[in-house]
Amino acid sequence: MAQKKLRYAGIGCKHQGFADISRITTHPAVAPVAFCDIDQRHFADVDKKWPNTKRYTDFRKLFDDLEGEIDAVSVGVPDHQHALITQAALDRGIHVYCEKPLTHTVWEARQIANQAAAVGTVNRMGNQIHSEFQYRVIKPVIQDLKAIGKIKEVHSWISAAGHGRSQLLEPPANPEKAPSEVDWEQWIGPAPWREYGGDYVYHPRFWRDWQDFGTGSIGDNGCHLLDPIFTALGLTAPISIMNEHSGMNDEVWPAQETITYIFPGTECTAEDTIKVTWYDGGRRPKWNHPGLPSGDSLPQPASMMIGEKGYLLVMHWGKPKLYPEKDFADFEWPEIELSNHYHEWVDACLSGNPNISDNFAYAGPLAETVQLGNVATHFPGQTLEWDAANLRITNMDAANAFLTREYREGWAVRPFS
């Protein structure tokens, strides 16, 4: 009997988009039918492997032309387009693998999570370390083995800055027009119009610097580093957020941030609330705990869970480590059944099982938390109190305007409740 095939289209064909395409298509049941990118130069890699598949520069035309011929898509494009493309796929009952962060704004994350739950398709966010040992082992170490007791606080840090890729703080004074291979109207999408500027101003890759398109260091990396913290502690929405940063304008994100989240406590925390502190741009935590190296001396990117009986270093790229080292010299790490982040999504699409980990029911609240850190950048040093149920900051009405964005006409994400 022939194996069932998953008819697949990749949207975004360069950099992380092509990495996702490459990994998804290693599953033998995946049958690529089309690829989409606003830059025709980006088709070079897919042309080598799949020369006879269809090509599009407009995702809407792809969906219209291939109505009923696509089962699943990956979305590997700049952050400001995530929600719009994902919503278009969900409208058609198409399974979605969307890169992190799930959306560009807090409000978008809520709408996409709501719609995904209603539609019932199989969805997953592209923070692939979620499925690797160094992240998956944290939950059983904390919840089952209770190796360091209940958790008192958490620190997460990364050297990546919020801007600096383009070496610009403002748009170029004399912006270049887009080259003929680039559909700039499609690239801008829901964001306010501006000219192309030149290669490596916004496109390709340097869009992360800019508030209209990217989401800073916390947006780029928070859905990675905070992921094992969420799963191990069973965190939900924060109740307050404060961002202290190095300064910003209306165009680019701050180079350095310290973001303090307060979450409701869980069965795994020592108190009724728990503080999770984020550092980026080279900032590091400061502490003085016996048996624990200084924050400056530890590798990055990483997180440290401060427990009642010890400390757990959660590495992004390496094996986690327990401190004080002498107390855990004989510790045996639990065996973890690992899975391929991409193949597990494909298998779930084929079986129709939406209840996989890192689906949008989980990724939506995680993305909301990350983007609340960006909302707080606009009110440095001030604590924002968050009412997740009503999607509202309760103590500073001006901050609510930053939960969403104004969409360019014809490019709006729809509310879905």
C-alpha positions in Angstrom: 0.0 0.0 0.0 1.4 3.4 -1.0 2.4 5.7 1.8 0.2 8.7 2.3 1.8 11.9 1.2 1.8 15.4 2.8 1.5 18.0 0.1 3.7 20.8 1.2 4.6 24.4 0.3 7.5 26.3 1.8 7.0 30.1 2.2 10.3 31.8 2.7 13.2 30.1 0.8 16.4 31.5 2.2 18.2 31.5 5.6 16.0 29.9 8.3 13.2 29.5 5.8 15.3 27.2 3.7 16.7 25.4 6.8 13.1 24.6 7.7 12.3 23.4 4.1 15.4 21.2 4.1 14.6 19.5 7.3 10.9 19.1 6.7 11.5 17.5 3.3 13.8 14.8 4.8 10.6 13.1 5.9 9.8 10.5 3.2 6.1 11.3 3.2 6.6 15.0 2.3 5.8 16.0 -1.3 6.8 19.6 -2.1 4.3 21.2 -4.5 5.3 24.9 -4.4 7.6 27.5 -2.9 7.1 31.1 -2.3 9.5 34.0 -1.7 9.3 37.8 -2.4 12.9 37.7 -3.7 13.3 35.6 -6.8 17.1 35.3 -6.1 16.1 33.1 -3.1 14.8 30.3 -5.3 18.3 29.2 -6.2 18.5 26.6 -3.4 15.1 25.1 -4.0 15.7 25.1 -7.8 18.6 22.8 -7.3 16.5 20.2 -5.4 13.0 20.6 -6.8 13.4 22.2 -10.2 9.8 21.4 -11.4 7.8 22.7 -8.4 5.8 25.9 -8.8 7.2 29.3 -7.7 5.3 32.3 -6.3 6.2 35.7 -5.0 2.8 36.3 -3.5 1.6 33.9 -0.8 -2.0 34.9 -1.4 -1.8 33.8 -5.1 -0.2 30.6 -4.0 -3.1 29.8 -1.7 -5.7 30.8 -4.4 -4.1 29.0 -7.3 -3.5 25.8 -5.3 -6.7 25.7 -3.3 -7.2 22.1 -2.2 -3.8 21.0 -3.4 -1.8 21.9 -0.2 -2.0 20.1 3.1 0.8 22.0 5.0 3.1 25.0 4.9 6.1 26.3 6.6 6.4 30.1 7.3 10.0 31.2 7.4 9.8 34.9 6.7 10.3 38.2 8.7 8.3 38.4 11.9 5.9 41.1 10.8 4.4 38.7 8.2 4.0 35.6 10.5 0.5 36.2 11.6 -0.9 37.3 8.2 0.4 34.2 6.3 -0.4 31.8 9.2 -4.0 33.2 9.3 -4.4 32.7 5.5 -3.3 29.1 5.9 -5.6 28.5 8.8 -8.5 30.0 6.9 -8.0 27.1 4.4 -7.6 24.4 7.0 -3.9 24.0 6.2 -1.4 22.8 8.8 1.3 25.3 9.7 4.9 25.2 10.9 5.6 28.9 11.7 9.0 30.2 12.8 9.5 31.8 16.1 8.3 34.2 17.4 4.8 33.1 16.4 3.7 36.6 15.8 5.0 40.2 15.7 2.6 41.5 18.5 0.8 40.3 21.6 -2.6 40.8 20.0 -1.7 38.7 17.0 -0.5 35.8 19.2 -3.9 35.7 20.8 -5.8 35.7 17.5 -3.7 33.0 15.9 -3.9 30.7 19.0 -7.7 31.2 19.1 -8.1 30.5 15.4 -5.8 27.4 15.5 -7.8 26.0 18.4 -11.1 26.5 16.4 -9.8 25.1 13.2 -8.1 22.0 14.7 -5.2 21.8 12.3 -1.8 20.6 13.3 0.5 23.5 14.1 4.0 23.9 15.6 6.3 26.8 16.2 9.9 26.8 14.9 11.9 26.8 18.1 13.4 23.4 17.2 15.6 23.1 20.4 12.3 22.4 22.1 12.7 18.8 20.9 16.4 18.3 21.8 17.8 16.7 25.0 19.1 19.9 26.7 15.6 21.4 26.8 13.5 18.3 27.1 15.4 16.9 30.1 14.7 20.0 32.2 11.1 19.2 32.9 11.7 15.7 34.5 14.7 17.0 36.4 12.5 19.7 38.0 9.1 18.0 38.2 9.9 14.3 38.7 13.3 14.1 40.3 13.0 17.5 42.1 16.8 17.6 41.9 17.1 21.2 43.2 13.8 21.5 45.1 11.3 24.1 44.3 12.4 27.0 42.2 12.9 30.5 43.7 13.9 32.5 40.6 15.2 32.2 37.0 17.7 34.1 35.0 18.1 33.9 31.2 20.8 35.6 29.1 22.2 36.0 25.6 24.8 38.2 24.0 22.7 39.0 21.0 21.8 42.7 20.8 18.5 44.2 19.8 20.1 46.1 16.9 23.4 46.5 15.2 23.2 44.3 12.1 22.5 47.1 9.7 24.7 49.6 11.6 21.8 52.1 11.2 19.6 53.8 13.7 17.4 55.6 11.2 16.3 54.7 7.6 18.8 55.8 4.9 18.4 59.5 3.9 18.5 58.5 0.2 17.0 55.0 0.0 17.5 52.8 -3.0 14.6 51.3 -4.9 14.1 47.6 -4.7 15.9 45.5 -7.4 13.6 43.9 -10.0 13.9 40.5 -8.4 12.3 41.7 -5.2 8.5 42.2 -4.8 8.9 45.0 -2.2 5.1 45.5 -1.9 4.8 41.9 -0.7 7.8 42.2 1.6 6.4 45.3 3.4 3.0 43.7 3.7 1.2 44.9 6.8 3.9 47.4 7.9 3.9 51.1 7.2 5.3 51.8 3.7 9.0 52.7 3.3 11.4 52.3 0.4 13.7 49.3 0.1 16.7 51.3 1.2 19.4 49.0 -0.2 20.6 45.5 0.3 21.1 44.7 4.0 19.2 47.7 5.3 16.1 45.6 6.0 16.3 42.8 3.4 17.8 40.3 3.6 18.2 39.4 7.3 18.7 42.8 8.9 15.0 43.4 9.4 15.4 42.1 13.0 16.9 45.5 14.0 13.7 47.4 13.1 10.6 47.8 15.2 8.3 47.7 12.2 9.6 44.3 11.0 11.5 42.5 13.8 11.1 41.9 17.5 14.5 42.6 19.0 16.6 40.2 20.9 13.8 39.0 23.2 11.6 38.3 20.1 14.4 36.5 18.3 15.6 34.4 21.2 13.0 34.5 24.0 10.9 31.7 22.5 14.0 29.6 22.7 15.5 30.3 26.1 12.2 30.7 28.0 10.7 27.6 26.4 12.3 25.0 28.9 11.4 27.4 31.7 7.8 27.4 30.7 7.6 23.7 30.3 9.5 22.8 33.5 7.6 25.2 35.8 4.3 25.1 34.0 4.2 28.8 33.6 1.2 30.7 32.1 1.0 34.4 31.6 3.0 36.9 33.6 1.2 39.3 35.9 3.8 42.1 35.5 6.6 43.1 33.2 9.4 45.8 33.5 12.0 46.6 30.9 15.2 48.5 31.7 17.3 49.2 28.6 20.1 51.1 27.1 17.9 53.5 25.1 15.9 53.5 21.9 14.3 55.6 19.2 11.2 55.0 17.2 13.0 52.9 14.6 15.2 50.2 16.1 15.1 48.1 19.2 17.4 48.7 22.3 20.9 47.2 22.1 20.7 46.0 25.7 17.8 45.0 27.9 17.0 43.6 31.3 13.4 42.5 31.4 11.8 41.4 34.7 8.7 39.2 34.5 6.7 38.2 37.5 4.6 35.0 37.0 2.0 33.3 39.2 3.6 30.5 41.2 3.1 26.9 40.4 3.6 23.5 42.1 7.2 23.8 41.1 7.9 27.2 42.6 8.9 28.1 46.1 6.6 31.1 46.5 3.2 32.3 45.3 5.0 34.2 42.5 8.3 33.7 40.7 10.6 36.3 39.1 12.1 35.5 35.7 14.7 38.0 34.5 15.9 38.3 30.9 19.2 39.9 29.9 20.5 40.6 26.3 23.1 42.6 24.5 25.9 41.3 26.7 24.2 42.0 30.1 24.6 39.2 32.7 22.9 38.4 36.0 24.7 39.3 39.3 24.4 36.9 42.2 26.3 35.6 45.2 25.2 32.1 45.8 27.6 29.6 47.5 28.8 26.9 45.0 27.6 28.8 41.9 30.0 30.6 39.5 29.4 34.2 38.8 27.0 35.0 36.0 29.8 36.7 34.0 31.8 33.4 33.9 29.1 31.2 32.6 28.5 30.3 28.9 25.7 31.8 26.8 23.0 31.6 25.7 21.7 30.0 28.8 19.4 30.1 31.8 19.9 29.5 35.5 17.2 28.1 37.7 17.8 29.0 41.4 16.4 26.2 43.5 16.0 25.5 47.2 18.6 22.7 47.1 20.9 23.8 44.2 21.1 25.4 40.8 20.4 24.2 37.3 22.2 25.7 34.3 20.1 25.2 31.2 22.2 25.4 28.1 20.9 26.3 24.6 23.6 24.3 22.8 25.1 22.0 25.4 24.3 19.6 28.2 22.8 21.2 31.3 24.7 21.3 34.5 23.9 21.1 38.2 25.6 23.2 41.0 27.2 23.0 43.5 29.2 20.5 41.4 30.3 18.5 44.5 26.7 17.9 45.5 25.8 16.5 42.1 28.9 14.6 41.2 27.0 11.3 41.0 23.8 12.7 39.5 22.4 10.5 36.7 20.5 12.4 34.0 17.2 10.8 33.1 17.0 9.1 29.7 14.8 11.1 27.3 12.9 9.8 24.3 13.9 12.4 21.7 12.0 13.3 18.5 12.7 15.2 15.3 11.0 18.5 15.7 10.1 18.6 12.0 9.2 15.0 11.5 7.0 14.9 14.5 5.0 17.7 13.1 4.8 15.9 9.7 3.7 12.7 11.4 1.0 14.6 13.4 -0.2 16.3 10.2 -0.6 12.8 8.5 -2.4 11.4 11.5 -4.5 14.5 12.2 -3.3 14.9 15.8 -3.2 18.5 16.8 -2.2 17.8 20.4 1.6 17.8 19.9 3.9 19.9 22.1 4.8 23.4 21.0 1.6 23.7 19.1 -0.1 27.2 18.9 -2.0 26.6 22.2 1.4 26.6 23.8 3.3 28.9 21.4 0.7 31.6 21.5 1.0 32.3 25.3 4.8 32.0 25.0 4.9 34.5 22.2 2.6 36.8 24.2 5.1 36.8 27.1 8.0 37.6 24.8 6.2 40.4 23.0 5.0 41.9 26.3 8.7 42.5 27.0 8.8 44.6 23.8 5.7 46.5 24.9 7.5 47.4 28.1 10.5 48.8 26.1 8.3 51.9 25.4 8.0 52.5 29.2 11.4 51.9 30.6 11.8 51.3 34.3 8.0 51.2 34.8 6.1 48.1 35.9 3.2 47.1 33.6 0.5 45.0 35.2 -1.0 42.4 32.8 -4.5 41.1 32.7 -4.1 38.1 30.3 -7.8 37.1 30.4 -8.8 40.5 29.1 -5.7 41.1 27.0 -5.1 44.4 28.7 -2.4 46.3 30.7 -4.4 47.6 33.7 -2.2 50.3 35.2 -1.0 52.2 32.1 -3.6 52.7 29.4 -1.1 54.2 27.0 0.8 50.9 26.9 -2.2 49.1 25.4 -1.7 50.8 22.1 1.6 48.7 21.7 -0.2 45.4 22.1 -1.1 45.6 18.4 -0.2 47.7 15.3 -1.9 49.7 12.7 -2.1 47.6 9.5 -1.6 48.9 6.0 -4.8 48.8 4.0 -5.4 45.3 2.6 -2.9 43.6 4.9 -4.7 43.4 8.3 -4.8 40.3 10.6 -8.4 39.7 11.5 -9.6 39.3 15.1 -10.6 35.8 16.1 -12.3 35.1 19.4 
